[in-house]
Amino acid sequence: MIVTGATSGIGRAAAEAFGREQASVVLVGRNETALGEVAATIRAVGGHAAACAVDLMAPDAAETIVTAALTAFDHLDVLVNAAGVIASGTLDQTTDAMWDQMIAINLTAPFKLMRAALPHLKTRKGAVVNVSSVNGLRSFAGVLAYNVSKAGVDHLTRCAAIEMAPAGVRINAVNPGVTVTNLHRRSGMDETKYAAFLERSKETHPLGRPGNPEEIADLIVFLASERAGWMTGETIPIDGGRHLTCAR
């Protein structure tokens, strides 16, 4: 299987969860040192791991990643698109560069990887799990490009699912609410603002707290498994009830 964004956050938690299931995981990320650390963790719990250091924005990234999976493990049965970025900006504040980055990493990269992996997934009647966001299901002010990119992931999931169902390939997405990862820090949010953001999340999420990556990973593993064998085209909120609320 392939897991992108495997060096941190939800991607890393998912990769390690698959490792505990003794899966064979190709870890995709840009930080070779971090990839090595995750690979070691997976091997320590009985899984198998291979690292693929690549920038998802590279033109040949999808083909490179799929080739790495086939070289390492001879087959490909699961693809998890967990890599993602976020940036703040209203309509008038969103630059071309911000827009292009959100779409390229959050939407175009999953599309290209799904397309490249498809022939091999069809052979194995495999599964795809895309990591979207509650922002794909609901509109939130101030993160326009991110919202649009994740809404695109949701519809990509549904469109591909209905096309690939006759081949036995299942495609689903998870839609987390605020989850404690480095996503917002990497967007430029300092520690003080991030602490306030997490505190505010206790009010905006009905269950009274942000999530943790391991909770999202458990759902990803389920959707990739035969236990979810009659599920496809779903975009599943796992957000402490955030999608149930109105703006506040």
N, C-alpha and C positions, 0 to 999 in steps of 0.2 A: 504494500500500500504506500501511498504518498501522503504526507502531511506538510503543507506549506505553513510558513510562520512558526516553524517548530522550535525556535530558540527562546520564545518567551510567551507569557500569557496563555490564552486559550489553546493556541497551537501546541505549545510545549506540554500543557496539561493533557491534551488529547493524545499526543505522541506517547507520553509516558503511560497513559491509561491503556493504550493499545499494547504497549510493551508488557504490561502486567497480564495481558491476555495471551502472551507469547506470540504476538504478531511479528511479521517482518515489515519494518517501517523504513521508508526512505525519508529522511529529514531534510527539509528544504529551508534555507535561510541564507543570509549574507555573512554572518559571523561564524567563521570556521571554528574558533575556540568554543563558542557556545554550542555549536552543533556537536562537537566532540563530547562535551559534557552531557548532553542529552542522550547521545548514543551510548555512553558508558552507563548511564542510569538504566536505560532499557535493557542492555545486556546483563546488568546485575540482577534483574528480576526475571530473567529467562527469555526475554524477547531477542529479536535480531534487528540490527540497525545499520543503515548506510547513510552517509552524509552527502548532500549535494549542495555545495555553496554556489548560489546563483542569484542574480538580481532579476526579479520577476518582470522588470520593465525592459530587459534585454529582448531583442526581436526573436531570438531563437531559444528563449528560456523554456517554453513548454516542451519543445522537442528534446532539449537537453535533459530535462527532469524525467520525462517518460523513458528515455533511453537509459538513464541511470537506474531506474527501477527495474527495467527488464534485464540489464546487465547484472545487477546485484541479486535479483531473486527470480528471474526467468518469467515472471508473470505479473499482472497488475489486476487487483480485484476491488480496491477501494481507493478513492481520491477524496481527501479532505482539504478544502480551500479555506484555510484559516488566516492567511496573511491579510493584514489590513492597516490602513492609516486613517487618521482623522485630522481635520483642520477646521477652525472656526471661521465664519464669514457669512454675512448676509448677502443678498443678491448683488447689492452695489459694492460690497467689499470683496467679493470673490474674484480673484484675478484669473487670467487664463491659465497660469501655471498651477494654481491651486486646483482649479477644475480638472485640468488634464491629469494631475497626479491622483486625485480621488478616483477618477474614472479608470485610469490605467491600472492601478494596483487593486482597487476594490471590485471592479467589474470586468475589465478586459482580461486581466490575468486569469481569473477563474474560467472565463469563456474559452480562452485559448488552451488552457490545460484540459478542460473537459473535452474539447474537440480533439486534442492530440491523444488523450487517453481512451477515447471512445472505442476504437476497434478492439483494444485489449480488454476493456470492461465488458464488451458484448460477448467475447469469448468465454469469460468467467461468470457472466450474468451478475456483474458486480454492482457497486453502489457508489454514489457521490454524496457527500455532505458538505454543503456550503455554509460558512459562518457569516450570517447577515447581522442584523441588529433590529432592536425595537424601532430604530429610526427608519427602517425599511417599511414598517407597518404604520407608523404614525409620523406626523410632521412636527418637528421641533425647530423653533426659531434659532438663528445664529449658526447653523451648521448645514447650510443649504446643499453644498456639493456632496457632503457625506450622506445626507438623507437621500439624495437622488441616486447616488452610487449603490446604496443598500436596497433601495426600492428596485433598482435594476437587477440586483442579485436575486431578489425574490421572484421577479417575473422570469428571469433566465432559468431559475430552478423549475418553475411551473411549466414553461414552454418546453424545456429539454425533457422533463419528466414524461410529458404526454407523447413526445416523439419517440422516446427510448423505451417506453413500457412494452411494446411488442417484442423487443429484443431481450426483455427481462432485466434491464438495467434500471435501478431505482435511484431517484435523485430527490433529495430533501434538503431543507435548510433549517438552521437554528437561529433564533432571533433574541440574543441576550439583551438584557437591560444593562445598567451600569455594573461593570465587573471590575474587580480590583486587579488591574494589570498595569503595564507600562504604557498603554496606548495613549492616554492623555498626557502623560509626562513627555513622551516623544513628540507630541504636537506643540510643545513649548510651555505647558502649564507648570508653574513652579510648585514647590512642595506646599507652600501656604495655601495657594489657590486649590491645589488638588485635595488637601485635607478638608477645605471648606466644601468642595464639590462632593466628596464622599459623605460629609455630614448632611448636606442638603439631600442626598439620595435617600437618607432615612425617611424623609418626608415625602419624596416624590414616588417612592416605591411602596405600595400598600403593605407588603410584608415587613417593611421597616428597616431594610438594610440593602446595601449593594450585594451582588453575588460574588462568588469566587470561581476561578477558572476550572477547578475540579468538578464543580456542579455542571458546568457546560460540557465538559469532557465526557461525563457519564452519559449524557444524552447523545452526544456524537457517536460514542461507541455503540450505543443501542441502535441508533439509526443505521449504522454500517453493518449491523449483525443480522443474522437470519431471524432473530426475534422480531424485527420490524419488516419482515418479508412481504407484508401486504400494505405497506405504506410507501407512497411516492407522491411527489409534487407538494409536500407539506412544507409550510413555513411556520415553525413552532416557536411561539414566545416562551422564553425561559428568563423571566425578568421581574420576579417578585410582584407581578401584577401591574407593572408599569403601563402596559398597553391598554389596560382597562380604564385609565384615568384621562381626564381632560387636562389641558395645559394649566399649569399652576407654578 
